[in-house]
Amino acid sequence: MKPRLRPVLENGSLLFQQNSKITHFGKLGKVEEACKLFDQMPQRNTVTFNSMISVYAKNTRINDALNLFDKMPIRNLVSWNTMIAGCLHNHRVETARQLFDKMPQRDVFTWTLMITCYTRNGELEKARILFDLMPDKMNPACWNAMISGYLARRRIKEARRMFDEMPVKDLVSWNLMLGGYTQIGEMSLGLKFFDEMAVKDVVSWNLMVDGFVEVGDLDSAWCFFKRIPHPNVVSWVTILSGLGRNGRIMEARRLFDQMPVKNVVSWNAMIAVYVQNSRIDEALRLFNEMPEKNAVSWTTMINGYVRVGKLEEGSRLLNQMPYKNVGAQTAMISGFAQNKKIHRAREIFDHVSNRDTVCWNTMIAGYAQNGMMDEALDLFHQMVKKDIVSWNIMIAGYAQVGQMDKALALFEETKHKNIVSWNSLISGFTHNGLYPDAFKYFISMIQNGNKPDESTYASVLSSCANLATLQMGTQVHVLVVKTGYEQDIFVTNSLITLYAKCGKMSSAERVFSHTARVDVVSWNSLINGYALNGNGIEAVKLLDDMEVAGVSPDEVTFVGALSACSHAGLIDQGFRLFESMSQKHLIQPLTEHYACMVDLLARAGRLEAAFQMVKEMNTECNAGIWGALLDACRACKDLKMAKFAAEKLLEIEPEKGSNYVTLSNMNAEMGGWEVVADVRGSLKERLAVKQPGCSWIEVQNQVHVFLSGDRCWLENMIFCGHLRTLMAHISNTSETLIDAP
């Protein structure tokens, strides 16, 4: 009997080795080698098929996995679970559900897998329905899957409710809930929960350390770190990275040197600290000292060179890599694209053998950032596996170059829109001056069940400010308060600008004073508001208050303050501010500052002084300078200087019709009809188009825009009809009043 058993044992051992080898090839991403071995195997069992299905699924070849699954002669429970896990990995939720429904039998792992499919796809209601259908809920794994899903969507109360209802909790359950609190920065609740834990492991301690690091409380993080009974590499790296992110490089290095055991992760973390703080020479020194390097080491170092703009050094390091890594190559693609060396970026992209979605998106984003939307679209169409990031890059790219029709078309085509999709479209409308459309899609966003974030509110408030629609703006402000974004710095700055542009300076002041943390933009918004509303004295006073508060003014601050002085006729204060820019604050005047000063002098009738300042400028004059001087000449009736300023202005903006109209009207006012004829002739010859006058009214939360000369809009005709009726009524009333005895 023994001689007959021996070949069977040998064959069994060989089959086990081959199955293990297939799995090993899959982990290395060597799908073709795994396929070749699978095809050559003289004998296969269910494990062989399961291993090969797993290889396909984990390497994004889900269709090949499904085909092989269909061809299996015999399937077991592991086969079904492996296939559902593959669908989960490849975001094929519907396919996973179809397989789930067909299964002859299921275990707890099957139910947990399907619940996880739904939670990762954001379909928490479907996950909960499936969870409630489970025949046996004693295993904590299915509960943990639901809790994890709620926490991923920051639905902390529902997660806690499920945690409290659990019949059996394991340490994973406790750590999940603890991580939920620390992830959203609720460290007081996290600390209370941590103290309630009967059993803690190093993961529990690390979650607390990481939570304190994320909220910037490094002292508490350090205290917890010192209390960890047996810290692991993650513990050391977490506190080390926290110190680095806060610029405490020497402390981070001291901690690194004290580590009892260092592995490649520790070395990479310390290199990353140097890179984040642009200490590239120290990063390189440590990189060269590493006993062993992995792909992350090389990628971190290359990212460092990209960060400080040393692209050639980064490129040389990429060429020195013993094995090319898609992460490192993507870093270089990003670096070249950001520095407008798009052809170099494309060269690297074309040599990437195993491009992932991030690599494709980086190259497409490179084209979009450089305004090359035709090339971006071509690459987008070539991309086999697009994700939501791909679509968002294209939407934002078209918005950036002003092609909002194409941005909107892509947005409508996007199947699974997220908050970034909506924000890209709304900010695009705002950026391109299509303010009513921005508000329209903001309303649509809410109606479709999407929750706005700080970026959404900042964009839509900016649109309301530019339209001066106070009613809309205040309604958005109410939403801001309800959703808890009233302390976000971008939102508060937009609110200040909104109220200032609507002439409600008391409301702007109230928002400013109730903001816990104001920055230079907040001060600038308020100063510009005073300038806009003609309160120059208050604007100058606010600049002094700003300095007392320890906030350094920037170029924008002085544009607002000088503009305020100009509108209020504060000549002495204007000159004092202009001189303090360069002498006290070391800010060199820009063209915008000179334009304010020219306008200040011109409004005061000091035309010669304004012209002298233009001649002495150390920056190139733009249309704003000559436009301010031309307006001043018109006010002072200085035709000679006006002609000179107009000629300069028309050299810069020959296509702008309003410049010709200003010069023509000025000559007409002063009797220079021959010049008027010449100017109007030039206007026709150059085909310059005067921007039509534009106005709008807000009726029942809808903005109606009117262009001068527009007669083709139905509602416009209705409004005009009502206006004529009203005018006739006024005329009749006037006649009655005149005739009355």
C-alpha positions, 0 to 999 in steps of 0.5 A: 500500500505504501508504494501506491500512496507515495505518488498521490502524496507527491502530487498533492504536495506539488498541487499545494506548491503550485496553488501557493505560487499562483497566490504569490504571483497575484500579490506581486501583480504578476498576473500573466505568470499566474495565468501561464502556471494555471494553464500548464497545471496538469491537475487543478482543484477548487483551491486552484480556481479560487486562487486564480479568481482572487489573482484576477480580482485583486489586479482589476481584471474582474471580468476574467475572474467572473468568466473563470468562476462561471467555468468552475466544475465545482464551487464551494462556499469559499469560491462564492465568497472569493468572487463577492470579495473580488466584486467589492474590490472592484466596486461592482456592487450590483454584480456582488448582490446578484452572486449573493442572491444565487448562493446555495448557502451563506455564512457570516463572512458572506453576509459581512462581505455584502454589507461591506459592499453597500457601506463602502459604496455609501448605500447605508440604507441597503446595508441596514436592510440586509443586516436586519435580514441576517438570521444570526447576528451573534458574530461581531463582524457584521455589526462592525461592518455596519458601524464602520460604514456609519463612521465612514460617513461621519454618522457618529450617533447611528454608529454609537447606537449600533455599538450599544445594541451589540450582543457581543463586542470584541476589541475591534468593535471598541477600537472602531468606535474609538477611531470614530470619535478621534477621526472627527476630532471629538477628543473629549468623547474619545477620552471618555470612551477610552477610559471605559474600555476594559481591554485596550491594545496598542491600536487603542493607544495609537488611535488616541495619540493620532487623534491628539496629533490631528487636532494639533494637541501635541502635548496630550499626544506626547503624554499618551505616547509615554503611557503606552505599555508596549509601543510599536513602530506605528506608535513611534511613527505617529508621534514623530510625524505629528512633530514634523507636521508642526515644524518641530524637526529637531524633536522629531529627529531626537525621537527617531534616534531614540527608537529601540527598533527601526524598520523601513517605515520609521526611516521613511517617516523621518525622511517625510518630516524633512521633505514636508519642511523642505529640508531636502539636503537632510532628507537626502543624507538620511536616504543615503544612510538607509540600510534598506529602501522600498518604493515608498523611500524612493517616492518620498525622496522624489516628492521632496525634489518636486516640492522644492522645484528641483525637477532635474534632481528628482528625474535623475533619482527616478532613473536610479531606481532599481525598479520603477514604481508607478507612485514615483513616476506619478510624482515626477509627472505631477512635478513637471506638469505643475512647472509647465513642462508638460512635454516632459510629464508626457514623456514619463507617462508614456514610459509607465508600464503599469499605469494606475488610475492615479497616474492617468488622473495626474496626467489629465490634471496636468493638461487641464492645469495648463489649459490644454483641454483638447489633450486632456479630453483625448487622454480622458477618452483613452482611459479604460477605468475612470473614477469620479476624480477623472470626471471632476478633473475634466469638469474643473478643467473646462471651468478654468478655461471658461468653457462652461457649456462643456463643463456642464455637459460632462457634469450631466454625464457623470453617473456618481456625482460627489461633493467635488463634482458639484463644487467644481461646477458651482465654483466654475459658474462663479469664476466665469461670472455666471452667478445666476447659474451658480445659485441655480445649481446650488439649489439643485444640489440641495434638492438632489440630497447633497449636503453643501460644504465650506467650498460650496458656501464660499462659491455661492456666497461669492455669486450672491455678493457679485449680484448684490442679492441680499435676500438670497445671501441671507438665506444661504447664511441661515443654511451656513449656521444650520450646517455648522460652517459659520466659523469656517474662515473661507465662509466667513470671509465670503459672508463679510464680502457679501454684506459689504457689497450689499451695503450692509456694513453693520452685518459685515462687522457683526460676522467679523467680530463673531468669527473666532479666528480671522486672517488677513483676508477677513481684514481685507474684506472688511477694509474693501467693504468700507472703501466700497461704501465710501467710508474712507476714514473707517477703512484707514482706522481698520488698517491701524487696528489690523496692525495692533492685532498683530496681522501683517497687511499684504498687497490687497490690504493696501489696494483696499485702503488706498481705494478708500482714501481715493473715494473719500478724498483723503489725500494726505492719508493716501500718501502716508499709506503709499509711503508706508507700504515700501518703507514700513511693510517692505511691500513694493507698489504694484500697478493696482496701487499706482492706479489708486494713487493716480485716481486719488490725485486726479479726483483732487484735481491734481492732474499734473501730479497724477501724470508725473506719478505715471511717468515715474512708475517702476512698473508697466502701466496697464489699462487701469492706470490710463483709464483712471487718468482718462477719467480724471482728464474728462473731469478736469476737461484737459483734452490734450492729456486725455488724448495722450491717455486715450492713445495709450489705453487704446494700444492696450485695449484696442477691442474695447468699445467703451474706451472709444465712447469715452474719448468721443463723448469727451470731445463732443462735450468740448466741441471737438466734432472733427475728432468725434468723427475720427474716433467713431470711424476708428470704432467701426474700423476696428469693430470694437464692441461696447459691452452692453449695459447689464442689470438684474432684479431678484424676484421670489428667489430668482435673479432676472438679468437684463441686457441693454437692447435685449428684446428676445426674451419672453419674460423681458417683454412681459416686464416691459409691458408692465413697465409701460402700463406703470409709466402711463399710469404715472403720466395720467396721474401727473396730468391730473395733479397738474390740472387740479385747481 
